[in-house]
Amino acid sequence: MIKEFQSVGIKDMHPMQIKALMDFIDFSFHLAAHFEGEDVIMEVEDRADDLVKLFGGVGVTVSVEDDH
């Protein structure tokens, strides 16, 4: 059982903190896009989704388009 604890949510963060978090997630996706296959992108999506939800957000979803 998890004890009750206080945490900071996205709604409590300074806009610069939110921007830094979103920039980090965006950069992670850009790096993942340079790898072959979708497995790295899907792993980043799962971790970004968990991170955003941890801070009280609705999550992250990614769609991959093939530009060929």
MMTF fields as JSON, N, C-alpha, C and O atoms, coordinates in Angstrom:
{
  "mmtfVersion": "1.0.0",
  "mmtfProducer": "UNKNOWN",
  "numBonds": 271,
  "numAtoms": 272,
  "numGroups": 68,
  "numChains": 1,
  "numModels": 1,
  "chainsPerModel": [1],
  "groupsPerChain": [68],
  "chainIdList": ["A"],
  "bondAtomList": [4, 2, 8, 6, 12, 10, 16, 14, 20, 18, 24, 22, 28, 26, 32, 30, 36, 34, 40, 38, 44, 42, 48, 46, 52, 50, 56, 54, 60, 58, 64, 62, 68, 66, 72, 70, 76, 74, 80, 78, 84, 82, 88, 86, 92, 90, 96, 94, 100, 98, 104, 102, 108, 106, 112, 110, 116, 114, 120, 118, 124, 122, 128, 126, 132, 130, 136, 134, 140, 138, 144, 142, 148, 146, 152, 150, 156, 154, 160, 158, 164, 162, 168, 166, 172, 170, 176, 174, 180, 178, 184, 182, 188, 186, 192, 190, 196, 194, 200, 198, 204, 202, 208, 206, 212, 210, 216, 214, 220, 218, 224, 222, 228, 226, 232, 230, 236, 234, 240, 238, 244, 242, 248, 246, 252, 250, 256, 254, 260, 258, 264, 262, 268, 266],
  "bondOrderList": [1, 1, 1, 1, 1, 1, 1, 1, 1, 1, 1, 1, 1, 1, 1, 1, 1, 1, 1, 1, 1, 1, 1, 1, 1, 1, 1, 1, 1, 1, 1, 1, 1, 1, 1, 1, 1, 1, 1, 1, 1, 1, 1, 1, 1, 1, 1, 1, 1, 1, 1, 1, 1, 1, 1, 1, 1, 1, 1, 1, 1, 1, 1, 1, 1, 1, 1],
  "groupList": [{"groupName": "MET", "atomNameList": ["N", "CA", "C", "O"], "elementList": ["N", "C", "C", "O"], "formalChargeList": [0, 0, 0, 0], "bondAtomList": [1, 0, 2, 1, 3, 2], "bondOrderList": [1, 1, 2], "singleLetterCode": "M", "chemCompType": "L-PEPTIDE LINKING"}, {"groupName": "ILE", "atomNameList": ["N", "CA", "C", "O"], "elementList": ["N", "C", "C", "O"], "formalChargeList": [0, 0, 0, 0], "bondAtomList": [1, 0, 2, 1, 3, 2], "bondOrderList": [1, 1, 2], "singleLetterCode": "I", "chemCompType": "L-PEPTIDE LINKING"}, {"groupName": "LYS", "atomNameList": ["N", "CA", "C", "O"], "elementList": ["N", "C", "C", "O"], "formalChargeList": [0, 0, 0, 0], "bondAtomList": [1, 0, 2, 1, 3, 2], "bondOrderList": [1, 1, 2], "singleLetterCode": "K", "chemCompType": "L-PEPTIDE LINKING"}, {"groupName": "GLU", "atomNameList": ["N", "CA", "C", "O"], "elementList": ["N", "C", "C", "O"], "formalChargeList": [0, 0, 0, 0], "bondAtomList": [1, 0, 2, 1, 3, 2], "bondOrderList": [1, 1, 2], "singleLetterCode": "E", "chemCompType": "L-PEPTIDE LINKING"}, {"groupName": "PHE", "atomNameList": ["N", "CA", "C", "O"], "elementList": ["N", "C", "C", "O"], "formalChargeList": [0, 0, 0, 0], "bondAtomList": [1, 0, 2, 1, 3, 2], "bondOrderList": [1, 1, 2], "singleLetterCode": "F", "chemCompType": "L-PEPTIDE LINKING"}, {"groupName": "GLN", "atomNameList": ["N", "CA", "C", "O"], "elementList": ["N", "C", "C", "O"], "formalChargeList": [0, 0, 0, 0], "bondAtomList": [1, 0, 2, 1, 3, 2], "bondOrderList": [1, 1, 2], "singleLetterCode": "Q", "chemCompType": "L-PEPTIDE LINKING"}, {"groupName": "SER", "atomNameList": ["N", "CA", "C", "O"], "elementList": ["N", "C", "C", "O"], "formalChargeList": [0, 0, 0, 0], "bondAtomList": [1, 0, 2, 1, 3, 2], "bondOrderList": [1, 1, 2], "singleLetterCode": "S", "chemCompType": "L-PEPTIDE LINKING"}, {"groupName": "VAL", "atomNameList": ["N", "CA", "C", "O"], "elementList": ["N", "C", "C", "O"], "formalChargeList": [0, 0, 0, 0], "bondAtomList": [1, 0, 2, 1, 3, 2], "bondOrderList": [1, 1, 2], "singleLetterCode": "V", "chemCompType": "L-PEPTIDE LINKING"}, {"groupName": "GLY", "atomNameList": ["N", "CA", "C", "O"], "elementList": ["N", "C", "C", "O"], "formalChargeList": [0, 0, 0, 0], "bondAtomList": [1, 0, 2, 1, 3, 2], "bondOrderList": [1, 1, 2], "singleLetterCode": "G", "chemCompType": "PEPTIDE LINKING"}, {"groupName": "ASP", "atomNameList": ["N", "CA", "C", "O"], "elementList": ["N", "C", "C", "O"], "formalChargeList": [0, 0, 0, 0], "bondAtomList": [1, 0, 2, 1, 3, 2], "bondOrderList": [1, 1, 2], "singleLetterCode": "D", "chemCompType": "L-PEPTIDE LINKING"}, {"groupName": "HIS", "atomNameList": ["N", "CA", "C", "O"], "elementList": ["N", "C", "C", "O"], "formalChargeList": [0, 0, 0, 0], "bondAtomList": [1, 0, 2, 1, 3, 2], "bondOrderList": [1, 1, 2], "singleLetterCode": "H", "chemCompType": "L-PEPTIDE LINKING"}, {"groupName": "PRO", "atomNameList": ["N", "CA", "C", "O"], "elementList": ["N", "C", "C", "O"], "formalChargeList": [0, 0, 0, 0], "bondAtomList": [1, 0, 2, 1, 3, 2], "bondOrderList": [1, 1, 2], "singleLetterCode": "P", "chemCompType": "L-PEPTIDE LINKING"}, {"groupName": "ALA", "atomNameList": ["N", "CA", "C", "O"], "elementList": ["N", "C", "C", "O"], "formalChargeList": [0, 0, 0, 0], "bondAtomList": [1, 0, 2, 1, 3, 2], "bondOrderList": [1, 1, 2], "singleLetterCode": "A", "chemCompType": "L-PEPTIDE LINKING"}, {"groupName": "LEU", "atomNameList": ["N", "CA", "C", "O"], "elementList": ["N", "C", "C", "O"], "formalChargeList": [0, 0, 0, 0], "bondAtomList": [1, 0, 2, 1, 3, 2], "bondOrderList": [1, 1, 2], "singleLetterCode": "L", "chemCompType": "L-PEPTIDE LINKING"}, {"groupName": "ARG", "atomNameList": ["N", "CA", "C", "O"], "elementList": ["N", "C", "C", "O"], "formalChargeList": [0, 0, 0, 0], "bondAtomList": [1, 0, 2, 1, 3, 2], "bondOrderList": [1, 1, 2], "singleLetterCode": "R", "chemCompType": "L-PEPTIDE LINKING"}, {"groupName": "THR", "atomNameList": ["N", "CA", "C", "O"], "elementList": ["N", "C", "C", "O"], "formalChargeList": [0, 0, 0, 0], "bondAtomList": [1, 0, 2, 1, 3, 2], "bondOrderList": [1, 1, 2], "singleLetterCode": "T", "chemCompType": "L-PEPTIDE LINKING"}],
  "groupTypeList": [0, 1, 2, 3, 4, 5, 6, 7, 8, 1, 2, 9, 0, 10, 11, 0, 5, 1, 2, 12, 13, 0, 9, 4, 1, 9, 4, 6, 4, 10, 13, 12, 12, 10, 4, 3, 8, 3, 9, 7, 1, 0, 3, 7, 3, 9, 14, 12, 9, 9, 13, 7, 2, 13, 4, 8, 8, 7, 8, 7, 15, 7, 6, 7, 3, 9, 9, 10],
  "groupIdList": [1, 2, 3, 4, 5, 6, 7, 8, 9, 10, 11, 12, 13, 14, 15, 16, 17, 18, 19, 20, 21, 22, 23, 24, 25, 26, 27, 28, 29, 30, 31, 32, 33, 34, 35, 36, 37, 38, 39, 40, 41, 42, 43, 44, 45, 46, 47, 48, 49, 50, 51, 52, 53, 54, 55, 56, 57, 58, 59, 60, 61, 62, 63, 64, 65, 66, 67, 68],
  "secStructList": [7, 7, 7, 7, 7, 7, 7, 7, 7, 4, 4, 4, 1, 7, 2, 2, 2, 2, 2, 2, 2, 2, 2, 2, 2, 2, 2, 2, 2, 2, 2, 2, 6, 6, 1, 1, 1, 1, 2, 2, 2, 2, 2, 2, 2, 2, 2, 2, 2, 2, 2, 2, 2, 2, 6, 6, 7, 7, 7, 7, 7, 7, 7, 7, 7, 7, 7, 7],
  "xCoordList": [0.832, 0.0, 0.886, 1.852, 0.561, 1.335, 0.794, -0.41, 1.709, 1.31, 0.909, 1.424, -0.015, -0.419, 0.746, 1.434, 0.965, 2.062, 1.675, 0.754, 2.385, 2.177, 3.083, 4.234, 2.572, 3.398, 2.975, 1.88, 3.855, 3.589, 3.004, 3.525, 1.935, 1.334, 1.614, 2.104, 1.307, 1.526, 0.81, 1.339, -0.384, -1.139, -0.459, -0.732, 0.427, 1.147, 2.504, 3.139, 2.951, 4.283, 4.316, 3.31, 5.48, 5.716, 5.714, 6.163, 5.229, 5.218, 6.592, 6.667, 7.663, 9.002, 9.321, 10.016, 8.825, 9.024, 8.258, 8.771, 7.038, 6.229, 6.886, 6.97, 7.347, 8.016, 9.262, 9.512, 10.047, 11.263, 10.914, 11.599, 9.868, 9.438, 8.999, 9.398, 8.176, 7.689, 8.819, 8.833, 9.757, 10.914, 11.752, 12.233, 11.926, 12.686, 11.996, 12.651, 10.691, 9.934, 10.026, 10.234, 9.873, 9.979, 11.359, 11.468, 12.404, 13.77, 13.968, 14.641, 13.389, 13.5, 12.884, 13.423, 11.746, 11.117, 11.958, 12.056, 12.559, 13.423, 14.619, 14.997, 15.208, 16.314, 15.848, 16.521, 14.706, 14.183, 13.874, 13.986, 13.487, 13.138, 14.344, 14.176, 15.539, 16.741, 17.126, 18.054, 16.439, 16.699, 15.8, 14.703, 16.285, 15.488, 14.328, 14.491, 13.194, 12.036, 11.298, 11.786, 10.113, 9.253, 9.393, 8.794, 10.175, 10.229, 10.805, 10.348, 11.799, 12.386, 11.383, 11.239, 10.704, 9.693, 8.571, 8.101, 8.143, 7.078, 7.541, 6.746, 8.811, 9.354, 9.376, 9.022, 9.79, 9.788, 8.354, 8.094, 7.428, 6.028, 5.521, 4.873, 5.813, 5.371, 5.938, 5.218, 7.231, 7.866, 7.389, 7.178, 7.22, 6.714, 5.277, 4.902, 4.486, 3.106, 3.053, 2.283, 3.877, 3.937, 4.379, 3.818, 5.382, 5.911, 4.857, 4.67, 4.177, 3.156, 2.001, 1.486, 1.591, 0.513, 0.933, 0.114, 2.2, 2.72, 2.555, 2.336, 2.665, 2.505, 1.058, 0.804, 0.129, -1.282, -1.798, -2.934, -0.993, -1.444, -2.25, -2.41, -2.755, -3.589, -2.782, -3.327, -1.5, -0.651, -0.147, -0.351, 0.518, 1.148, 0.785, 0.815, 0.445, 0.203, 0.994, 1.145, 1.496, 2.317, 1.743, 1.319, 1.734, 1.416, 2.623, 3.211, 2.974, 4.155, 3.695, 2.897, 4.218, 3.913, 5.176, 6.263, 5.03, 6.154, 6.184, 5.216, 7.277, 7.358, 7.939, 8.434, 7.886, 8.391, 7.256, 7.476],
  "yCoordList": [-1.171, 0.0, 1.247, 1.327, 2.2, 3.441, 4.466, 4.712, 5.057, 6.103, 7.351, 7.612, 8.121, 9.38, 10.361, 10.451, 11.09, 12.046, 13.244, 13.176, 14.341, 15.563, 15.525, 15.094, 15.967, 16.07, 17.292, 17.828, 17.702, 18.848, 18.34, 17.399, 18.957, 18.604, 19.669, 20.75, 19.366, 20.31, 21.629, 22.701, 21.55, 22.774, 23.654, 24.852, 23.066, 23.808, 24.322, 25.116, 23.878, 24.216, 25.603, 26.108, 26.184, 27.438, 27.13, 26.054, 28.029, 27.786, 27.397, 26.62, 27.921, 27.554, 26.093, 25.432, 25.582, 24.183, 23.27, 22.241, 23.657, 22.873, 22.853, 21.802, 23.999, 24.08, 23.201, 22.506, 23.225, 22.404, 20.919, 20.149, 20.513, 19.115, 18.708, 17.656, 19.544, 19.233, 19.268, 18.459, 20.192, 20.244, 18.975, 18.447, 18.488, 17.259, 16.072, 15.244, 15.987, 14.906, 15.013, 14.009, 16.22, 16.444, 16.031, 15.374, 16.423, 16.079, 14.563, 14.01, 13.898, 12.439, 11.769, 10.794, 12.302, 11.742, 11.996, 11.134, 13.169, 13.454, 12.503, 12.027, 12.23, 11.271, 9.871, 9.179, 9.454, 8.121, 7.945, 6.84, 9.021, 8.944, 8.613, 8.199, 8.789, 8.495, 7.018, 6.613, 6.215, 4.786, 4.065, 4.525, 2.919, 2.104, 1.46, 1.044, 1.384, 0.73, 1.63, 2.686, 1.179, 1.96, 1.58, 2.229, 0.537, 0.063, 1.097, 1.188, 1.88, 2.909, 4.04, 4.548, 4.422, 5.484, 5.046, 5.84, 3.795, 3.295, 3.249, 3.503, 2.929, 2.925, 4.348, 4.558, 5.321, 6.715, 7.169, 7.89, 6.748, 7.108, 6.583, 7.314, 5.322, 4.74, 5.503, 5.806, 5.812, 6.507, 7.956, 8.456, 8.629, 10.009, 10.037, 10.931, 9.07, 8.971, 8.818, 9.503, 7.915, 7.718, 8.994, 9.358, 9.668, 10.884, 11.986, 12.615, 12.216, 13.268, 12.921, 13.798, 11.661, 11.249, 11.379, 11.717, 11.115, 11.242, 12.663, 12.878, 13.632, 15.032, 15.522, 16.725, 14.616, 14.982, 15.34, 15.798, 15.145, 15.419, 14.265, 13.237, 14.43, 13.395, 12.335, 11.292, 12.573, 11.582, 12.043, 13.185, 11.121, 11.403, 10.289, 9.111, 10.666, 9.687, 10.1, 11.288, 9.112, 9.386, 8.623, 7.476, 9.267, 8.549, 8.699, 9.774, 7.606, 7.591, 7.544, 6.692, 8.476, 8.508, 8.175, 8.644, 7.38, 7.047, 8.053, 8.174, 8.771, 9.805, 9.288, 10.069, 7.974, 7.383, 7.113, 6.617],
  "zCoordList": [0.0, 0.0, 0.0, 0.759, -0.836, -0.95, 0.035, 0.105, 0.793, 1.727, 0.954, -0.133, 1.525, 0.896, 0.957, 1.974, -0.126, -0.167, -1.011, -1.825, -0.809, -1.575, -2.803, -2.72, -3.915, -5.115, -5.924, -5.756, -6.784, -7.643, -8.954, -9.551, -9.391, -10.662, -11.706, -11.381, -12.949, -14.043, -13.768, -14.064, -13.208, -12.926, -11.881, -11.807, -11.071, -10.034, -10.502, -9.808, -11.666, -12.148, -12.791, -13.29, -12.761, -13.465, -14.967, -15.361, -15.803, -17.249, -17.813, -18.765, -17.242, -17.725, -17.401, -18.172, -16.275, -15.918, -16.871, -17.311, -17.177, -18.111, -19.483, -20.118, -19.938, -21.237, -21.257, -22.242, -20.178, -20.108, -20.164, -20.837, -19.47, -19.492, -20.892, -21.39, -21.529, -22.874, -23.909, -24.837, -23.753, -24.652, -24.536, -25.539, -23.301, -23.087, -23.748, -24.382, -23.602, -24.233, -25.747, -26.427, -26.281, -27.721, -28.246, -29.281, -27.522, -27.919, -27.893, -28.763, -26.908, -26.814, -28.036, -28.559, -28.487, -29.689, -30.937, -31.81, -31.017, -32.167, -32.208, -33.279, -31.062, -31.012, -31.396, -32.16, -30.871, -31.152, -32.631, -33.162, -33.297, -34.716, -35.595, -36.742, -35.076, -35.854, -35.824, -36.525, -35.033, -34.974, -35.962, -36.279, -36.446, -37.36, -36.597, -35.45, -37.216, -36.619, -35.643, -35.239, -35.282, -34.405, -32.939, -32.082, -32.625, -31.244, -30.285, -29.145, -30.713, -29.847, -29.632, -28.521, -30.686, -30.564, -29.623, -28.807, -29.731, -28.858, -27.398, -26.493, -27.162, -25.801, -25.231, -24.071, -26.046, -25.602, -25.342, -24.379, -26.195, -25.986, -24.642, -23.893, -24.338, -23.067, -21.873, -20.921, -21.931, -20.804, -20.694, -19.589, -21.827, -21.807, -21.294, -20.535, -21.703, -21.252, -19.728, -19.055, -19.193, -17.746, -17.033, -15.999, -17.585, -16.958, -16.895, -15.853, -18.003, -18.044, -17.107, -16.413, -17.081, -16.176, -14.712, -13.857, -14.426, -13.068, -12.545, -11.352, -13.454, -13.074, -13.252, -13.188, -13.47, -13.532, -14.905, -15.033, -15.938, -17.299, -17.857, -17.199, -19.059, -19.676, -20.397, -20.758, -20.616, -21.266, -22.614, -23.025, -23.294, -24.581, -25.555, -25.201, -26.778, -27.836, -29.063, -29.348, -29.782, -30.963, -32.143, -32.009, -33.29, -34.525, -35.438, -35.55, -36.082, -36.945, -38.394, -38.785, -39.177, -40.605, -41.377, -41.039, -42.394, -43.259, -44.39, -45.141, -44.517, -45.551, -46.851, -47.664, -47.058, -48.309, -49.253, -50.358]
}
